[in-house]
Amino acid sequence: PPALRLASSARRLCRCCLAAAALVRGRGARLLVRRAREVLELFVALAPTRVSSPVPHLSLLLHNDCRYLAHACLTLPLPYHARLDAAAAADATLVSLVEPLRALAAATLRAALHAQSAALLSTLRRAEGFVSVGEDEAAGAAAQRATHQLVRELALLRPQWCETLPRGVALSSVSRLAEAVLRPLYESLVALRHISERDSRALHKVLSFLLPACEQLLSAAARSPLDGRCEHLVPSLRRCRQLGRLLDARLAEVVAWWGEGELDAISARDLLVLLRAIWNEEALLANAREMHRALVTEAAL
C-alpha cells in the first residue's frame, strides 16, 4: 500500500541523513540533520494525497504509519547524538514533528470513521424506516435486504478495522461504528406509531439477526469475548436488546420486567410510545394500569 511504502521510505531516509551527519562536521552536518526533518515534513504534506482511495484499509494504514513515525520522532536521533558535533546535535531533534503526525493520524481516522458510518447509515435507510414490515410484503423485503446487507458490511469491518488497527483503537472505532447503526435503528423503531403482531415478529427477527453481528464485531476488535461489556461500549446495544424482548413478549411479561428494572435502558417516554404502538390504550389501562400511570408521570417530567 502507498501509505506503508511512504512511511518505510521516510524512516529509512531519516536514518540515512542522521547517519551521514554523524560522519561530517560543521555546516554539512547541520544541513543533513535539517534534511532528516524535511523528510518527515514532506511525509505529513504528501501522504494524505497518496491515500485518496475510498478503500478504508489504506486510510487505516496511514493512521498506523503516522502513529509509528510520531513515536520514531522521539527515539530516531538518539543513537546519533553522541557522534554529532555540538551545533548539529542541538538541531537533531524531531520532537516538534510528533504533534503534526499525531494530528494527521487522528484526522485520518476521523475521516475513515465518518465515511464508514455514512456507508452503514445509507444501507440502513434502505429499510425505509421499518414501517409495516410484517404487513406489507414490499416493506418486509426491503427491511430484509437492508438487514442482510448490514450484516455483510459489519463482517467486512473485521479484516478492515479489527486486524489493521491497534487493539484499543480498533475497539473504540468499531464501537462507534456499531453505535452509528444501532442508534438510528432504535430511533426508527421508537418512531413507529403502530406495530402489529406480524410487525413485531418481523422486527424481532431483524434485531435477532443484526445484534449478534455487532457483538461479534466488538469481540473481534477486543481479540477476546466481551460478554456483557459490549453494552458499555455501545449504549444503543442494550436499548435494542430490551426493545427486542418487548417485541416478543406478552404484556404481563413486560409489566414484570418493568417492575424488576429489566427495561431500564429504555426511557419512560420511549417505553410508553412503544407500548402504545404494540398494545392499544384500553389493553394497557386494563392490564398494566400501574406501569402505564408511572410511565406517563415520568415521561411528563
C-alpha positions as CSV (number, residue, x, y, z in Angstrom):
1,P,0.0,0.0,0.0
2,P,1.3,3.5,-0.8
3,A,1.0,4.8,2.8
4,L,3.1,1.9,4.1
5,R,5.7,2.4,1.5
6,L,5.9,6.1,2.2
7,A,6.3,5.6,5.9
8,S,9.1,3.0,5.5
9,S,10.9,5.2,3.0
10,A,10.6,8.3,5.3
11,R,12.0,6.5,8.2
12,R,14.9,5.0,6.2
13,L,15.8,8.4,4.7
14,C,15.8,10.0,8.1
15,R,18.2,7.4,9.4
16,C,20.4,7.8,6.4
17,C,20.5,11.6,6.8
18,L,21.3,11.3,10.5
19,A,24.0,8.6,9.9
20,A,25.6,10.8,7.3
21,A,25.5,13.8,9.6
22,A,27.4,11.8,12.2
23,L,30.3,11.4,9.7
24,V,30.9,15.1,8.9
25,R,31.2,18.3,10.9
26,G,30.1,21.9,10.7
27,R,27.6,23.2,8.1
28,G,27.3,19.9,6.3
29,A,26.3,18.1,9.5
30,R,23.6,20.7,10.3
31,L,22.3,20.6,6.7
32,L,21.9,16.8,6.8
33,V,20.1,17.0,10.2
34,R,17.7,19.5,8.6
35,R,17.1,17.2,5.7
36,A,16.0,14.5,8.1
37,R,13.4,16.9,9.5
38,E,12.3,17.8,5.9
39,V,11.7,14.2,5.0
40,L,9.1,13.9,7.8
41,E,7.6,17.2,6.9
42,L,7.2,16.0,3.3
43,F,5.5,12.9,4.6
44,V,3.0,14.9,6.6
45,A,2.3,17.0,3.5
46,L,2.2,14.3,0.8
47,A,1.0,11.1,2.5
48,P,-2.7,12.2,2.6
49,T,-2.6,12.9,-1.2
50,R,-1.3,9.4,-1.9
51,V,-4.1,7.8,0.1
52,S,-7.0,9.2,-1.9
53,S,-8.7,5.8,-2.4
54,P,-12.1,5.2,-0.8
55,V,-10.8,1.9,0.5
56,P,-10.8,2.3,4.3
57,H,-7.9,-0.1,4.7
58,L,-5.4,2.4,3.1
59,S,-6.6,5.2,5.4
60,L,-6.2,3.0,8.5
61,L,-2.6,2.1,7.3
62,L,-1.8,5.8,7.1
63,H,-3.2,6.3,10.6
64,N,-0.9,3.5,11.9
65,D,2.1,4.8,10.0
66,C,1.6,8.3,11.4
67,R,1.4,7.0,14.9
68,Y,4.5,4.9,14.3
69,L,6.5,7.8,12.9
70,A,5.4,10.0,15.7
71,H,6.9,7.5,18.2
72,A,10.0,7.2,15.9
73,C,10.5,11.0,16.2
74,L,11.1,10.6,19.9
75,T,13.8,7.9,19.5
76,L,15.3,8.1,16.0
77,P,18.0,10.8,16.7
78,L,19.2,9.3,20.0
79,P,21.8,6.8,18.6
80,Y,23.5,9.6,16.7
81,H,23.7,12.3,19.3
82,A,27.0,11.3,20.7
83,R,28.6,11.3,17.3
84,L,27.3,14.6,16.1
85,D,29.2,17.9,16.7
86,A,27.7,20.3,19.2
87,A,25.9,22.5,16.6
88,A,24.3,19.6,14.7
89,A,23.4,17.8,17.9
90,A,21.4,20.9,19.1
91,D,19.4,20.7,15.9
92,A,19.0,16.9,15.9
93,T,15.5,16.8,17.5
94,L,12.3,15.7,15.8
95,V,10.0,16.3,18.8
96,S,8.3,19.2,17.1
97,L,7.0,16.8,14.4
98,V,5.3,14.5,16.9
99,E,2.2,16.6,17.2
100,P,1.7,17.1,13.4
101,L,2.0,13.4,12.9
102,R,-0.4,12.6,15.7
103,A,-2.9,15.2,14.3
104,L,-2.7,13.6,10.9
105,A,-3.3,10.2,12.4
106,A,-6.4,11.5,14.3
107,A,-7.7,13.4,11.2
108,T,-7.3,10.3,9.0
109,L,-9.1,8.1,11.5
110,R,-11.9,10.6,11.9
111,A,-12.4,10.8,8.1
112,A,-12.4,7.0,7.8
113,L,-15.0,6.7,10.6
114,H,-17.2,9.4,9.0
115,A,-17.1,7.7,5.6
116,Q,-17.7,4.2,7.1
117,S,-20.6,5.4,9.3
118,A,-22.2,7.2,6.3
119,A,-22.0,4.0,4.3
120,L,-23.6,1.9,7.0
121,L,-26.3,4.5,7.6
122,S,-27.0,4.6,3.8
123,T,-27.6,0.8,3.9
124,L,-29.9,1.1,7.0
125,R,-32.0,3.7,5.2
126,R,-32.9,1.2,2.5
127,A,-35.2,-0.4,5.1
128,E,-37.4,2.7,4.7
129,G,-38.0,3.2,8.4
130,F,-39.1,-0.5,9.1
131,V,-42.7,0.6,8.6
132,S,-45.3,-2.2,8.3
133,V,-42.5,-4.8,7.7
134,G,-44.8,-7.6,8.7
135,E,-47.9,-6.4,7.0
136,D,-46.5,-5.2,3.7
137,E,-44.6,-7.6,1.5
138,A,-42.5,-5.0,-0.2
139,A,-41.6,-3.3,3.1
140,G,-40.7,-6.6,4.6
141,A,-38.5,-7.5,1.6
142,A,-36.7,-4.1,1.8
143,A,-36.1,-4.4,5.5
144,Q,-34.7,-8.0,5.0
145,R,-32.4,-6.9,2.2
146,A,-31.1,-3.9,4.3
147,T,-30.5,-6.1,7.3
148,H,-28.7,-8.8,5.4
149,Q,-26.5,-6.1,3.7
150,L,-25.7,-4.5,7.1
151,V,-24.6,-7.9,8.5
152,R,-22.3,-8.4,5.5
153,E,-20.9,-4.9,5.9
154,L,-20.3,-5.4,9.6
155,A,-18.5,-8.7,8.8
156,L,-16.2,-6.9,6.4
157,L,-15.2,-4.4,9.1
158,R,-13.4,-7.2,10.9
159,P,-10.5,-7.6,8.5
160,Q,-10.5,-3.9,7.5
161,W,-10.6,-2.4,11.0
162,C,-10.0,-5.1,13.7
163,E,-7.0,-6.7,12.1
164,T,-5.4,-3.4,11.0
165,L,-5.7,-1.0,14.0
166,P,-4.1,-1.5,17.4
167,R,-6.5,-3.2,19.8
168,G,-7.6,-0.2,21.8
169,V,-8.1,2.0,18.7
170,A,-9.9,-0.8,16.9
171,L,-12.3,-1.4,19.8
172,S,-13.1,2.3,20.2
173,S,-13.6,2.7,16.4
174,V,-15.9,-0.3,15.8
175,S,-17.8,0.6,18.9
176,R,-18.6,4.0,17.3
177,L,-19.5,2.2,14.0
178,A,-21.8,-0.2,15.8
179,E,-23.5,2.8,17.6
180,A,-23.8,4.5,14.2
181,V,-26.0,1.6,13.1
182,L,-27.9,0.8,16.3
183,R,-28.8,4.3,17.4
184,P,-30.7,5.3,14.2
185,L,-32.2,1.8,14.1
186,Y,-33.5,2.2,17.7
187,E,-34.9,5.7,16.9
188,S,-36.6,4.3,13.8
189,L,-38.4,1.6,15.8
190,V,-39.4,4.0,18.5
191,A,-40.8,6.4,15.9
192,L,-43.3,3.7,14.7
193,R,-46.8,4.5,15.8
194,H,-48.4,1.1,15.1
195,I,-46.7,-2.3,15.4
196,S,-48.9,-5.2,14.6
197,E,-48.3,-8.7,15.8
198,R,-46.8,-9.5,12.4
199,D,-44.7,-6.4,12.5
200,S,-43.4,-7.4,16.0
201,R,-42.3,-10.8,14.7
202,A,-40.6,-9.3,11.7
203,L,-38.8,-6.6,13.8
204,H,-37.8,-9.1,16.4
205,K,-36.2,-11.2,13.6
206,V,-34.3,-8.1,12.3
207,L,-32.9,-7.4,15.8
208,S,-32.1,-11.1,16.4
209,F,-30.1,-11.2,13.2
210,L,-28.3,-7.8,13.5
211,L,-27.4,-7.6,17.2
212,P,-25.2,-10.7,17.2
213,A,-23.3,-9.4,14.2
214,C,-22.5,-6.2,16.2
215,E,-21.4,-8.3,19.2
216,Q,-19.1,-10.4,17.0
217,L,-17.5,-7.3,15.6
218,L,-16.8,-5.9,19.0
219,S,-15.3,-9.2,20.2
220,A,-13.1,-9.4,17.1
221,A,-11.8,-5.9,17.9
222,A,-11.1,-6.8,21.5
223,R,-9.4,-10.1,20.4
224,S,-11.5,-11.9,23.1
225,P,-15.1,-12.4,24.1
226,L,-16.6,-9.3,25.7
227,D,-19.6,-10.9,27.3
228,G,-21.7,-8.1,28.9
229,R,-19.1,-5.4,28.3
230,C,-20.5,-4.8,24.8
231,E,-23.3,-2.7,26.2
232,H,-20.9,-0.3,28.0
233,L,-19.1,0.3,24.7
234,V,-22.3,0.7,22.6
235,P,-25.1,2.2,24.7
236,S,-27.8,1.5,21.9
237,L,-27.0,-2.2,22.0
238,R,-28.6,-2.5,25.4
239,R,-31.6,-0.5,24.3
240,C,-32.1,-2.6,21.2
241,R,-31.8,-5.8,23.2
242,Q,-34.5,-4.7,25.6
243,L,-36.6,-3.5,22.7
244,G,-36.3,-6.9,21.1
245,R,-37.6,-8.5,24.2
246,L,-40.6,-6.2,24.1
247,L,-41.4,-7.2,20.6
248,D,-41.5,-10.9,21.5
249,A,-43.3,-10.7,24.8
250,R,-46.8,-10.7,26.4
251,L,-47.9,-7.6,28.2
252,A,-47.8,-9.4,31.6
253,E,-44.1,-10.2,31.0
254,V,-43.4,-6.6,30.1
255,V,-45.1,-5.5,33.4
256,A,-42.9,-7.9,35.3
257,W,-39.7,-6.9,33.6
258,W,-40.5,-3.2,34.2
259,G,-41.1,-3.9,37.9
260,E,-37.8,-5.7,38.2
261,G,-35.9,-2.9,36.4
262,E,-35.1,-5.0,33.3
263,L,-36.2,-2.3,30.9
264,D,-34.0,0.4,32.4
265,A,-32.2,1.2,29.2
266,I,-35.3,2.5,27.5
267,S,-36.5,5.9,28.7
268,A,-40.0,6.3,30.1
269,R,-41.1,8.3,27.1
270,D,-39.8,5.7,24.6
271,L,-41.2,2.8,26.5
272,L,-44.6,4.5,26.7
273,V,-44.5,5.1,22.9
274,L,-43.6,1.5,22.2
275,L,-46.3,0.1,24.5
276,R,-48.9,2.2,22.8
277,A,-47.7,1.1,19.4
278,I,-47.8,-2.6,20.3
279,W,-50.9,-2.6,22.5
280,N,-53.9,-0.3,22.4
281,E,-54.6,2.1,25.3
282,E,-57.5,0.1,26.6
283,A,-55.3,-3.0,27.0
284,L,-52.7,-1.0,28.8
285,L,-55.2,0.5,31.2
286,A,-56.9,-2.8,31.8
287,N,-53.8,-4.9,32.3
288,A,-50.9,-2.6,33.1
289,R,-52.5,0.4,34.8
290,E,-49.9,1.0,37.5
291,M,-47.0,0.8,35.0
292,H,-48.9,3.0,32.5
293,R,-49.6,5.7,35.1
294,A,-46.0,5.7,36.3
295,L,-44.6,5.9,32.8
296,V,-47.0,8.8,31.9
297,T,-45.9,10.7,35.1
298,E,-42.2,10.1,34.4
299,A,-42.4,11.0,30.7
300,A,-44.0,14.3,31.6
301,L,-41.1,15.3,33.8
